[in-house]
Amino acid sequence: MKTKEKSGGNRGKPKDKKSKSPETNEAKLNRDGLIVVGIGASAGGLDAIKKLIPNLPVDSKIAYVILQHLDPNHPGKLLSLLERYSRTKMTEIVDRVKIEPNTIYITPFGKNVKIENDRLILTDPKPSLGPRPSVDHFFTSLANDKGAQAVGIILSGTGSDGSRGIRAIKAEGGITIVQEVKSAKYTGMPQAAIDTGLVDLTLPPEKMGPELSNLLEYPKYMTEAFLDKAPSENLYTIFELLLERTNSDFSEYKLSTINRRIERRMAVHKISNLADYIRLLKSKESELFFLFKDILISVTGFFRDPEAFESLSKVIMKIIENKRHGDHIRIWLPGSATGEETYSVAILLAEVLGEEISKYNIQIFSTDIDMDAINIARKGVYTGAAMLDMEEAILNRYFTRRDGYFVVKRQIREMVIFARQDMTRDPPFSKLDLIVCRNVLIYFNTVLQKKLIPIFHYTLNPIGYLFLGKSETIGQFDDLFSVVDRKWKIYRRRGTFRAPIINLGIPKTVPSKPPQKILGSLEGEKNLRDLANYNLAKTYGHPSVIIDDRMEIMYVHGDVNPYLSLSSGEIDLNILNMSRKEIRIDLRTLIHRVVEERVVLRSKKLKIELDGMVRTLTVSVIPIEIKKHTAQCLTMVIFEEENVVEGVVNNGFHREEGTDPYIKELKNELAETKEHLYSIIEEYESTNEEFQSLNEELQSANEELQSANEELQSSNEELETVNEDLQSTNEDLNTINEEYQIKSGELAAAKADLENILNSVDIAIIIVDRDLKVRRFTPPASKIFQLTAADVGRIIRNIPCLIKLPKNFFKSLDDVIVKERGFGEEFRYNNKIFLLRISPFYNEDSEVEGAVVILVD
């Protein structure tokens, strides 16, 4: 079939930009130790900024960047308004300025700002993409540049700008502080940040500075014991608490990630001992939630690494080449966070297929363990900051604009099914054409990665592709995947299969403590392998498996392929469902008796047919000793072959042939009973599959209902948008009013100063405008002209004079105003000598507005 050649495109970034390797957190920390604090607010946040600035730490290695939304029609003079409140240097940002400690930087009007290598870079924002300057845009660059040395502060304001940047800062281990909602004049921005669940502290503005100082100076609690390569007892206690509260197991996540997240939470609470933090977790359930959110936090974006998506578009073309109209195209994105990458893949698919997209059944499964992130993705509503690097054509084609927000269009939204799924524990999707799992495996330890890669292989179609992140690989599983694009980590499934196939699954019950703590009485055993070897020492080293109390396989020893096998569809590790029909009934009976009676049982000789040969098999079931107080019950199943003979298989227990007709009748009856049981089991399995199919249909229907609900909510959102517009206008008016009030105060003070000066000078001074109307005069001037307060605004020619002025007085006055040249003369009156001086009177723009007349006796 034909596809559009334009599908790749340069999405996300300009062509001349090259992707660069991300700087490690350690490199960011060691660069110079400079901490950068971003402060975001909207036009109505001026009062909050005024309260924050005087209390910020000074004489420290901290720099501050203030970003306040301003109306393009009413640019404020933020620097002049805030300078008087600051105890440290304050300056407006110039492009590529090197950021210095103990300095407050003001973002200029009409510009966006980002930070790279400690330099502030100004950019011109796109006219249609959200407020300016964008708090999200700066916070995201701040997180990338400073890592754990980034601090984000959100103050009063409307809208949701900053909430996306908060997620970026938390992902890099930084600190997030938000204004307490009850103290905020406008609650939109603070509430949106708090709703992410990723805020460390909520405080009124005047208390943020001292708390920030304490937080940054508080010593790190890291101890040698905590830095061990193996998890400590305390750490496993935290894992257990998280598992109980969130149903998520983190025992196989990388310790460096877990340690960093726990360290930050301890610093927030000023706790230096891990045992004390555990007591806090047990007494305060909300802290468990915050730790859970901190561990899960990840940052994603639309079309990350455009060159990678260019390569992926070629892969999608290959997938489509092997499809016919009406076929399914199934894609799975595990760990998809807030959905940006999911929609990127959907858009890419739409670009490749073009008008033929309706001829295929497209299902994109987007899953994550974090329900809050899933809910954000389901809405498909993103801020302008998320779209800053996206092509305008893509925006117009697949998004609807709603006042700074961008909503995914229906044609893309309907391609995606969002669901909560723990990829380390829950069954995966099957019959997939593509798996996109970027920057997820890097958070897992090596053991868990080795479990997931074979599962990816199993769930893919024979011609299926795996797309990983730049820092991820398939490791030792090069026999399962071949390389398609080494740079962008795209792999194609090989047709081979890796034995033993049982190891492709991950048990649904993951132990939350080290195995020796669960398995109990065996001194020195550290995992299931040691436990299996210990028990097998009593046997003959035959193939065996360890199962739990739900009959699900937890560990495999040796080659069990002749006796157990995986069926098509989702992975099922139940030993009875995987066992051969010839041994299933006997195996079920033995396991039930061993579980109930905790005794060792051994079957009689069973015969199975494999590759045209009849094999004689004995199955032994052994209970594994564990501590009495432990709820888990483990059992070992051992498969022991005796010989291989030619002949026809005879199901059931092996018995010597005899001629007794009664025995023959019993054998026939037993065979019929087994066949009947086989039939019942098959019907049960078939019914179970139907229920699973029905469940999938119900889930799909639920997705459709949710989508309909979102459409109904959109009308409400439009009304809220109108309200936000009114609030924004009100904010602008308040800001202008505040500026006018400040200016009015300054003018009143200047007027008072001028009046005091004029009243204290014992010289006759008269100020007139260009029309020779009196503007101001000093008290001694009333001794020369008959001036009173009511004469202000009258023409000086019409006011009687008490002395005889020079004849050319009024002509000289006119000449000074017109020619802008001063005049001076002495004259006598009543035996007194007067000095007359006339000077031009200038306004603030250096234009002549009148004249100043001075008469000195």
VOKOLZA-393260 format. One record per residue (C-alpha): x, y, z. Coordinates in steps of 0.25 Angstrom, whole numbers, padded with zeros to 4 digits, always signed. Example, Ala and Ser with C-alpha at 12.3 -4.5 7.8 and 13.67 -1.06 7.14 Angstrom:
BEGIN
+0049-0018+0031 +0055-0004+0029 
! end
This chain:
BEGIN
+0000+0000+0000 +0004+0015-0001 +0008+0024+0010 +0011+0038+0011 +0025+0041+0010 +0024+0054+0018 +0021+0046+0030 +0035+0047+0037 +0035+0062+0037 +0044+0070+0046 +0035+0071+0058 +0038+0077+0071 +0050+0085+0068 +0057+0093+0057 +0065+0086+0048 +0078+0092+0052 +0077+0088+0066 +0084+0075+0070 +0081+0066+0082 +0091+0066+0092 +0094+0056+0103 +0087+0060+0116 +0096+0065+0127 +0096+0056+0139 +0091+0061+0153 +0105+0059+0159 +0110+0068+0148 +0100+0079+0150 +0103+0078+0165 +0118+0079+0164 +0118+0090+0153 +0118+0102+0163 +0108+0100+0174 +0100+0112+0170 +0085+0110+0174 +0075+0117+0165 +0061+0120+0169 +0050+0123+0159 +0038+0131+0164 +0026+0131+0155 +0013+0140+0157 +0003+0146+0148 -0001+0161+0147 -0009+0160+0160 +0003+0155+0168 +0011+0168+0170 +0006+0169+0184 +0011+0155+0187 +0025+0158+0181 +0026+0170+0189 +0024+0162+0202 +0034+0151+0197 +0046+0159+0193 +0050+0166+0206 +0050+0152+0213 +0059+0145+0203 +0073+0140+0207 +0084+0149+0204 +0099+0147+0205 +0098+0133+0200 +0100+0125+0187 +0086+0127+0182 +0081+0135+0170 +0066+0138+0167 +0059+0140+0154 +0045+0147+0154 +0035+0144+0143 +0022+0151+0144 +0011+0151+0133 +0008+0165+0128 -0002+0170+0118 +0004+0173+0105 -0004+0186+0104 +0000+0191+0118 +0015+0187+0120 +0019+0190+0135 +0031+0195+0140 +0034+0184+0150 +0048+0187+0153 +0045+0201+0158 +0033+0196+0166 +0041+0185+0173 +0055+0191+0175 +0051+0198+0188 +0047+0185+0194 +0060+0177+0191 +0072+0176+0201 +0080+0171+0189 +0084+0175+0175 +0073+0175+0165 +0074+0176+0150 +0066+0173+0137 +0071+0161+0129 +0079+0164+0116 +0081+0153+0106 +0092+0142+0110 +0095+0149+0123 +0104+0140+0133 +0096+0138+0145 +0102+0143+0158 +0099+0139+0173 +0092+0149+0182 +0085+0155+0170 +0070+0157+0166 +0067+0156+0151 +0055+0162+0145 +0049+0156+0132 +0047+0168+0122 +0033+0170+0116 +0029+0162+0104 +0040+0152+0105 +0042+0137+0109 +0054+0133+0117 +0062+0120+0119 +0075+0116+0126 +0086+0108+0119 +0100+0106+0126 +0097+0117+0136 +0093+0127+0125 +0080+0134+0124 +0075+0134+0109 +0064+0142+0104 +0054+0138+0093 +0042+0143+0086 +0030+0135+0090 +0020+0130+0079 +0008+0140+0079 -0002+0129+0081 +0005+0120+0092 +0000+0124+0106 +0004+0135+0115 +0018+0142+0114 +0027+0141+0120 +0024+0126+0121 +0027+0120+0135 +0026+0106+0130 +0037+0109+0120 +0047+0114+0129 +0044+0104+0140 +0047+0093+0130 +0060+0099+0126 +0064+0101+0140 +0061+0087+0144 +0070+0082+0132 +0081+0092+0135 +0082+0092+0150 +0076+0078+0154 +0075+0077+0169 +0080+0091+0171 +0067+0097+0164 +0056+0103+0173 +0042+0107+0167 +0033+0117+0174 +0018+0119+0170 +0011+0131+0175 -0003+0137+0173 -0009+0137+0159 -0019+0132+0149 -0018+0120+0140 -0009+0108+0142 +0005+0113+0137 +0016+0107+0145 +0009+0094+0148 +0017+0087+0137 +0030+0093+0141 +0027+0088+0156 +0027+0074+0151 +0040+0076+0143 +0047+0082+0155 +0042+0070+0164 +0047+0060+0154 +0061+0065+0155 +0061+0065+0171 +0059+0080+0172 +0050+0088+0183 +0036+0093+0180 +0029+0104+0188 +0015+0110+0186 +0007+0121+0192 -0003+0117+0202 -0017+0118+0195 -0024+0125+0206 -0013+0136+0205 -0013+0137+0190 -0021+0148+0183 -0023+0139+0171 -0023+0124+0174 -0022+0119+0159 -0007+0117+0158 -0005+0112+0173 -0016+0102+0172 -0012+0096+0159 +0002+0094+0165 -0003+0088+0178 -0012+0079+0169 +0000+0072+0163 +0003+0066+0177 +0017+0070+0175 +0019+0082+0184 +0028+0082+0196 +0023+0094+0204 +0011+0103+0203 +0014+0116+0211 +0010+0131+0211 +0020+0139+0203 +0026+0146+0215 +0030+0132+0221 +0036+0126+0208 +0050+0133+0210 +0053+0128+0224 +0048+0114+0221 +0056+0113+0208 +0068+0117+0215 +0066+0106+0225 +0063+0096+0215 +0076+0099+0206 +0085+0099+0218 +0079+0087+0225 +0090+0076+0224 +0088+0063+0216 +0084+0051+0224 +0092+0041+0215 +0099+0031+0223 +0109+0020+0219 +0098+0010+0223 +0088+0016+0213 +0098+0017+0202 +0100+0002+0202 +0098-0005+0189 +0088-0014+0196 +0075-0009+0202 +0075-0008+0217 +0064-0013+0226 +0059+0001+0228 +0058+0003+0213 +0050-0010+0212 +0041-0005+0223 +0038+0007+0214 +0035-0002+0202 +0025-0010+0210 +0018+0003+0215 +0017+0008+0200 +0012-0006+0195 +0001-0007+0206 -0003+0008+0203 -0002+0009+0188 -0001-0006+0183 +0012-0002+0176 +0025-0009+0179 +0038-0001+0178 +0048-0012+0183 +0053-0014+0169 +0055+0001+0166 +0069+0006+0165 +0074+0010+0179 +0080+0023+0175 +0066+0028+0170 +0059+0023+0183 +0070+0029+0192 +0070+0043+0185 +0055+0044+0186 +0055+0040+0201 +0066+0049+0204 +0058+0061+0198 +0046+0057+0206 +0054+0056+0219 +0060+0070+0216 +0047+0076+0215 +0043+0071+0229 +0057+0073+0235 +0059+0059+0238 +0073+0053+0238 +0070+0039+0242 +0063+0029+0234 +0057+0022+0245 +0050+0035+0249 +0045+0037+0235 +0039+0023+0236 +0031+0027+0248 +0026+0039+0241 +0021+0030+0229 +0014+0022+0239 +0007+0033+0246 +0004+0042+0234 -0002+0035+0222 -0001+0048+0214 +0014+0047+0214 +0013+0033+0208 +0005+0039+0197 +0016+0050+0195 +0027+0040+0195 +0020+0031+0185 +0018+0043+0175 +0032+0047+0177 +0037+0033+0173 +0028+0033+0161 +0030+0047+0156 +0035+0047+0141 +0036+0057+0131 +0031+0055+0116 +0028+0064+0105 +0023+0064+0090 +0033+0058+0080 +0045+0057+0089 +0057+0055+0080 +0051+0058+0067 +0061+0050+0059 +0057+0038+0067 +0042+0040+0063 +0048+0041+0049 +0053+0027+0050 +0041+0022+0056 +0032+0027+0045 +0040+0018+0036 +0037+0006+0045 +0022+0010+0045 +0023+0009+0030 +0029-0005+0030 +0018-0009+0040 +0007-0004+0031 +0013-0011+0019 +0010-0024+0025 -0005-0020+0028 -0017-0021+0020 -0029-0012+0021 -0037-0015+0033 -0025-0021+0041 -0022-0017+0055 -0010-0008+0058 -0007-0010+0073 +0003-0001+0080 +0006-0001+0095 +0013+0010+0103 +0016+0006+0117 +0020+0017+0127 +0014+0028+0118 +0012+0038+0129 +0004+0050+0125 +0002+0045+0111 +0010+0055+0102 +0018+0043+0096 +0006+0035+0094 -0001+0046+0086 +0012+0048+0079 +0012+0034+0074 -0003+0035+0070 +0000+0048+0062 +0012+0041+0055 +0003+0029+0052 -0008+0039+0046 +0003+0046+0038 +0008+0033+0032 -0006+0028+0029 -0012+0041+0024 -0026+0039+0019 -0025+0023+0020 -0025+0024+0035 -0040+0020+0035 -0037+0007+0028 -0030+0001+0040 -0034-0003+0054 -0024+0005+0062 -0022+0002+0077 -0012+0010+0085 -0011+0005+0100 -0005+0016+0109 -0002+0011+0123 +0004+0016+0135 +0004+0013+0150 +0001+0028+0154 -0014+0030+0153 -0013+0045+0154 -0004+0045+0142 -0014+0036+0134 -0025+0046+0137 -0017+0057+0132 -0014+0049+0119 -0029+0045+0118 -0033+0060+0117 -0023+0063+0106 -0022+0078+0110 -0008+0084+0111 -0002+0098+0113 +0005+0106+0103 +0018+0103+0109 +0017+0089+0105 +0016+0093+0090 +0027+0103+0090 +0036+0094+0081 +0025+0088+0072 +0022+0092+0058 +0011+0101+0055 +0005+0092+0045 +0004+0080+0055 -0002+0089+0065 -0013+0094+0055 -0016+0080+0050 -0017+0072+0063 -0020+0082+0074 -0031+0092+0077 -0027+0105+0083 -0034+0110+0096 -0028+0122+0101 -0014+0118+0104 -0018+0103+0105 -0017+0093+0094 -0027+0081+0094 -0025+0068+0086 -0035+0067+0075 -0045+0055+0075 -0038+0048+0063 -0025+0046+0072 -0032+0044+0085 -0041+0032+0080 -0028+0025+0076 -0023+0023+0090 -0028+0015+0102 -0022+0020+0116 -0022+0010+0127 -0014+0008+0140 -0004-0003+0140 +0008-0007+0147 +0017-0013+0136 +0025-0020+0147 +0013-0028+0153 +0001-0027+0144 -0001-0036+0131 +0004-0029+0118 -0004-0026+0106 -0002-0037+0094 -0001-0037+0079 +0006-0024+0078 +0012-0018+0066 +0020-0007+0074 +0024-0005+0088 +0029+0009+0092 +0036+0009+0106 +0045+0021+0106 +0053+0025+0119 +0045+0015+0128 +0055+0004+0129 +0066+0013+0134 +0058+0014+0147 +0058-0001+0149 +0070-0010+0154 +0077-0020+0145 +0069-0032+0151 +0055-0025+0147 +0060-0021+0134 +0064-0035+0131 +0050-0039+0134 +0043-0029+0125 +0051-0030+0112 +0046-0045+0110 +0032-0041+0113 +0033-0030+0102 +0038-0041+0093 +0026-0050+0096 +0015-0039+0095 +0020-0035+0081 +0015-0040+0068 +0026-0048+0060 +0029-0035+0052 +0028-0026+0064 +0037-0014+0069 +0042-0009+0082 +0046+0006+0084 +0054+0009+0096 +0061+0022+0101 +0075+0027+0098 +0081+0021+0111 +0074+0008+0110 +0078-0005+0103 +0073-0020+0102 +0085-0024+0109 +0088-0039+0108 +0076-0042+0100 +0081-0040+0086 +0076-0054+0082 +0062-0048+0084 +0063-0035+0077 +0071-0030+0065 +0076-0016+0064 +0068-0006+0054 +0074+0007+0059 +0085+0006+0068 +0086+0021+0071 +0071+0022+0075 +0070+0009+0081 +0059+0003+0072 +0059-0013+0071 +0051-0023+0064 +0046-0036+0070 +0054-0049+0066 +0046-0061+0063 +0054-0069+0073 +0049-0072+0087 +0058-0072+0100 +0057-0084+0109 +0052-0086+0119 +0040-0079+0115 +0034-0079+0129 +0044-0068+0133 +0036-0058+0123 +0026-0055+0134 +0027-0047+0146 +0019-0051+0158 +0007-0043+0163 +0012-0043+0177 +0025-0037+0178 +0032-0039+0192 +0034-0026+0199 +0045-0031+0208 +0058-0038+0205 +0055-0053+0202 +0062-0058+0214 +0052-0049+0223 +0040-0056+0216 +0045-0070+0214 +0050-0072+0228 +0056-0083+0235 +0067-0086+0225 +0080-0079+0230 +0088-0072+0220 +0078-0073+0208 +0077-0060+0201 +0067-0063+0189 +0059-0073+0182 +0070-0079+0175 +0078-0082+0188 +0065-0088+0194 +0063-0097+0182 +0077-0102+0182 +0075-0105+0197 +0063-0113+0195 +0068-0120+0182 +0080-0125+0190 +0071-0135+0196 +0066-0140+0183 +0073-0143+0170 +0074-0129+0163 +0062-0132+0154 +0055-0120+0147 +0046-0113+0157 +0038-0101+0160 +0034-0093+0173 +0020-0089+0174 +0012-0080+0184 -0001-0082+0191 -0008-0078+0178 -0001-0088+0170 +0007-0078+0162 +0021-0081+0158 +0031-0072+0165 +0044-0079+0161 +0049-0090+0151 +0060-0099+0152 +0065-0107+0140 +0057-0110+0127 +0042-0111+0130 +0038-0109+0115 +0034-0124+0113 +0024-0123+0125 +0019-0108+0125 +0017-0098+0114 +0011-0084+0111 -0002-0082+0104 -0005-0071+0094 -0011-0058+0100 -0007-0051+0113 +0003-0058+0121 -0002-0068+0132 +0007-0074+0142 -0002-0083+0148 +0004-0097+0148 -0009-0104+0146 -0012-0096+0133 +0002-0098+0128 +0003-0113+0131 +0001-0124+0120 -0013-0130+0120 -0007-0144+0123 -0002-0139+0137 -0012-0128+0141 -0022-0136+0149 -0011-0143+0157 -0003-0131+0159 -0015-0123+0164 -0018-0134+0174 -0004-0135+0179 -0003-0120+0181 -0016-0119+0189 -0012-0130+0198 +0002-0124+0201 -0004-0110+0203 -0014-0116+0213 -0006-0126+0220 +0009-0120+0218 +0014-0134+0215 +0023-0139+0204 +0015-0147+0193 +0020-0154+0181 +0011-0158+0169 +0011-0172+0163 +0017-0174+0149 +0011-0165+0138 +0013-0166+0123 +0013-0155+0114 +0016-0154+0099 +0026-0145+0094 +0032-0144+0079 +0026-0158+0077 +0032-0164+0089 +0026-0169+0102 +0032-0164+0114 +0030-0169+0128 +0029-0158+0139 +0028-0157+0154 +0024-0144+0160 +0028-0140+0174 +0022-0129+0182 +0029-0124+0194 +0025-0113+0204 +0036-0103+0207 +0038-0100+0222 +0036-0085+0226 +0034-0078+0239 +0020-0080+0245 +0016-0065+0246 +0019-0063+0231 +0006-0063+0223 +0013-0068+0210 +0012-0083+0207 +0023-0088+0197 +0023-0102+0190 +0033-0109+0181 +0028-0118+0169 +0039-0127+0164 +0038-0135+0150 +0046-0148+0150 +0047-0156+0137 +0051-0170+0138 +0053-0175+0123 +0048-0173+0109 +0041-0185+0102 +0034-0186+0089 +0019-0188+0089 +0006-0181+0090 +0003-0172+0102 -0006-0178+0113 -0011-0167+0122 -0012-0169+0137 -0004-0176+0148 +0005-0187+0142 +0000-0201+0146 +0005-0215+0142 -0004-0222+0132 -0013-0232+0137 -0024-0241+0132 -0034-0238+0143 -0047-0233+0136 -0051-0225+0148 -0037-0217+0147 -0040-0215+0132 -0053-0209+0135 -0048-0200+0146 -0037-0195+0136 -0047-0192+0125 -0056-0185+0136 -0044-0177+0140 -0041-0173+0126 -0055-0168+0124 -0055-0160+0137 -0042-0153+0132 -0047-0150+0119 -0060-0144+0126 -0051-0136+0135 -0043-0131+0123 -0055-0126+0116 -0060-0119+0129 -0047-0112+0130 -0047-0108+0115 -0061-0102+0117 -0056-0094+0129 -0044-0089+0122 -0053-0085+0110 -0063-0078+0119 -0051-0071+0126 -0046-0066+0113 -0060-0061+0109 -0061-0053+0122 -0047-0047+0120 -0052-0043+0106 -0064-0037+0112 -0056-0030+0122 -0048-0023+0111 -0061-0019+0104 -0066-0013+0117 -0053-0005+0119 -0054+0000+0105 -0068+0004+0107 -0063+0011+0120 -0053+0019+0112 -0064+0023+0102 -0072+0028+0114 -0061+0036+0120 -0058+0042+0107 -0073+0046+0106 -0072+0052+0120 -0060+0060+0116 -0067+0066+0104 -0078+0070+0114 -0068+0076+0123 -0062+0084+0111 -0075+0093+0111 -0072+0096+0126 -0057+0099+0123 -0061+0109+0112 -0070+0117+0123 -0058+0116+0132 -0049+0122+0121 -0058+0134+0120 -0057+0136+0135 -0042+0135+0134 -0042+0145+0123 -0050+0155+0132 -0041+0151+0144 -0028+0154+0135 -0034+0167+0131 -0037+0171+0145 -0023+0167+0149 -0017+0176+0138 -0026+0188+0143 -0021+0185+0158 -0007+0185+0153 -0009+0198+0146 -0016+0204+0158 -0005+0200+0167 +0005+0207+0158 -0003+0219+0157 -0004+0219+0173 +0011+0218+0174 +0013+0230+0164 +0002+0238+0171 +0009+0236+0184 +0022+0240+0178 +0016+0253+0172 +0009+0256+0185 +0022+0255+0192 +0029+0264+0181 +0018+0274+0182 +0020+0275+0197 +0035+0276+0196 +0033+0288+0185 +0023+0295+0194 +0032+0294+0206 +0044+0300+0198 +0036+0311+0192 +0030+0315+0205 +0043+0315+0212 +0050+0324+0201 +0050+0339+0205 +0051+0343+0190 +0039+0347+0181 +0038+0336+0170 +0026+0334+0160 +0025+0323+0151 +0016+0325+0138 +0012+0316+0127 +0014+0319+0112 +0001+0327+0112 +0007+0335+0124 -0003+0329+0134 +0001+0328+0148 +0005+0314+0152 +0012+0316+0166 +0018+0328+0174 +0025+0330+0187 +0019+0338+0199 +0029+0350+0196 +0024+0351+0182 +0010+0356+0188 +0018+0369+0192 +0021+0372+0177 +0008+0367+0171 -0005+0367+0178 -0005+0351+0178 -0014+0342+0185 -0017+0327+0184 -0029+0330+0175 -0020+0337+0165 -0014+0324+0161 -0018+0322+0146 -0020+0337+0143 -0011+0344+0133 +0000+0352+0140 -0003+0364+0131 -0016+0366+0138 -0011+0365+0152 -0008+0379+0159 +0007+0382+0162 +0011+0389+0174 +0024+0394+0169 +0028+0400+0155 +0034+0389+0147 +0043+0392+0135 +0035+0396+0122 +0041+0384+0115 +0037+0374+0126 +0025+0367+0118 +0033+0367+0105 +0045+0361+0112 +0036+0350+0118 +0030+0347+0104 +0044+0346+0098 +0050+0337+0108 +0038+0327+0106 +0040+0328+0090 +0055+0329+0089 +0058+0320+0101 +0068+0330+0106 +0069+0336+0120 +0068+0350+0123 +0074+0359+0135 +0073+0374+0138 +0075+0383+0150 +0065+0394+0153 +0062+0405+0164 +0048+0408+0171 +0047+0416+0183 +0061+0417+0186 +0062+0402+0185 +0070+0394+0176 +0064+0381+0170 +0070+0370+0162 +0060+0364+0151 +0064+0350+0145 +0055+0343+0136 +0058+0328+0132 +0051+0317+0123 +0043+0307+0131 +0045+0293+0125 +0036+0280+0126 +0042+0266+0128 +0044+0265+0113 +0052+0277+0112 +0042+0286+0106 +0039+0300+0110 +0026+0301+0117 +0027+0315+0122 +0036+0324+0130 +0041+0326+0144 +0042+0341+0149 +0051+0344+0161 +0051+0358+0167 +0062+0360+0178 +0061+0373+0187 
! end
